[in-house]
């Protein structure tokens, strides 16, 4: 069992930067778990944002070049650095974990992830 707790959400202006953190309750070592971030707005499905699978990083097109996922295995923490934020980035951001995956694009689907945090709100004003 892995418990995830996000933090760092805030109200910011367009163009600002923000870093989200997600602390795991147990070791999510790079060779055990993939870690990811999803986001959700009211009335919409949870959307894939980024994932870190061992040393491989995946990003949805809308955040490429602006968002960066990283992890600190000593602190059992995964980060989401978000730069040049846009109003369309407004959402509740969720941290997720699953066993390392080897192929395919199943990681894009929220239903394929095993563990979830409670979410943290990011609001970007124009």
C-alpha positions as CSV (number, residue, x, y, z in Angstrom):
1,X,0.0,0.0,0.0
2,X,1.3,3.5,-0.9
3,X,-0.2,6.6,0.4
4,X,0.4,9.9,-1.5
5,X,0.0,13.4,-0.2
6,X,0.1,16.4,-2.5
7,X,0.9,20.0,-1.7
8,X,1.8,23.2,-3.4
9,X,-1.4,24.2,-5.1
10,X,-2.2,27.9,-5.2
11,X,-3.8,30.8,-7.0
12,X,-1.4,32.3,-9.4
13,X,-1.4,34.6,-12.4
14,X,-0.8,33.5,-16.0
15,X,2.9,33.3,-16.7
16,X,3.8,32.4,-13.1
17,X,5.6,29.2,-12.0
18,X,4.5,26.8,-9.3
19,X,6.0,23.5,-7.9
20,X,3.8,20.7,-6.7
21,X,5.1,18.1,-4.3
22,X,3.8,14.6,-3.6
23,X,5.2,12.7,-0.6
24,X,4.8,8.9,-0.6
25,X,4.2,7.1,2.7
26,X,6.7,4.4,1.8
27,X,9.6,4.0,-0.5
28,X,8.6,4.4,-4.1
29,X,12.0,3.6,-5.4
30,X,12.7,4.3,-9.0
31,X,12.9,0.6,-9.8
32,X,9.6,-0.2,-8.0
33,X,7.0,2.4,-9.0
34,X,6.2,4.8,-11.7
35,X,4.9,8.1,-10.5
36,X,2.6,10.4,-12.4
37,X,0.5,13.5,-12.3
38,X,-3.1,13.9,-13.5
39,X,-5.5,16.8,-13.4
40,X,-9.2,17.2,-13.4
41,X,-11.7,20.0,-13.9
42,X,-15.4,19.8,-13.0
43,X,-17.4,17.7,-15.3
44,X,-14.4,16.2,-17.1
45,X,-12.4,13.0,-16.8
46,X,-9.1,12.9,-15.0
47,X,-6.5,13.9,-17.6
48,X,-2.9,12.6,-17.9
49,X,-0.3,15.3,-17.4
50,X,3.1,13.5,-17.0
51,X,4.7,10.4,-15.7
52,X,8.1,9.2,-14.6
53,X,8.8,5.5,-15.3
54,X,12.3,4.6,-14.1
55,X,14.3,7.2,-16.1
56,X,11.7,7.7,-18.8
57,X,9.5,10.8,-18.8
58,X,6.2,11.3,-20.5
59,X,4.2,14.5,-21.0
60,X,0.9,15.4,-22.6
61,X,1.4,17.7,-25.5
62,X,-0.1,20.7,-23.9
63,X,2.5,20.9,-21.1
64,X,5.6,19.9,-23.0
65,X,8.4,22.5,-22.6
66,X,6.5,24.1,-19.6
67,X,6.2,21.3,-17.0
68,X,8.9,19.0,-15.6
69,X,8.5,15.9,-13.4
70,X,11.2,14.8,-11.1
71,X,11.7,12.7,-8.0
72,X,13.8,12.6,-4.9
73,X,14.1,9.0,-3.8
74,X,15.7,10.0,-0.5
75,X,12.7,12.1,0.4
76,X,10.2,9.7,-1.3
77,X,8.9,12.8,-3.1
78,X,7.9,13.5,-6.7
79,X,7.7,17.0,-7.9
80,X,5.9,18.8,-10.7
81,X,7.5,22.0,-11.8
82,X,5.1,24.1,-13.7
83,X,6.3,27.2,-15.6
84,X,4.6,29.7,-17.8
85,X,1.2,28.7,-16.4
86,X,-1.9,29.3,-18.4
87,X,-5.5,29.7,-17.4
88,X,-6.3,26.3,-19.1
89,X,-3.9,24.7,-16.6
90,X,-6.5,25.4,-13.8
91,X,-7.5,22.1,-12.3
92,X,-7.2,19.8,-9.3
93,X,-3.8,18.0,-9.7
94,X,-3.5,14.5,-8.5
95,X,-0.4,12.4,-7.8
96,X,-0.5,8.8,-8.7
97,X,1.7,5.7,-8.5
98,X,1.7,2.3,-10.1
99,X,4.2,-0.5,-10.7
100,X,6.8,0.2,-13.4
101,X,5.4,-0.4,-16.8
102,X,7.2,-1.8,-19.8
103,X,5.3,-0.9,-22.9
104,X,2.2,0.5,-24.4
105,X,0.3,3.7,-23.6
106,X,-1.9,2.3,-20.8
107,X,-0.2,4.8,-18.5
108,X,-2.3,7.5,-20.1
109,X,-5.5,6.1,-18.5
110,X,-6.2,7.0,-14.9
111,X,-7.8,3.6,-14.4
112,X,-4.4,2.0,-14.9
113,X,-2.9,3.7,-11.8
114,X,-3.1,2.0,-8.4
115,X,-2.6,4.7,-5.8
116,X,-3.8,8.3,-5.7
117,X,-3.4,11.4,-3.5
118,X,-6.2,13.6,-2.4
119,X,-5.5,16.3,-4.9
120,X,-4.3,19.9,-4.7
121,X,-6.0,22.9,-6.4
122,X,-4.2,25.0,-9.0
123,X,-5.9,28.1,-10.2
124,X,-4.4,30.3,-12.9
125,X,-5.9,33.7,-13.4
126,X,-5.6,35.6,-16.7
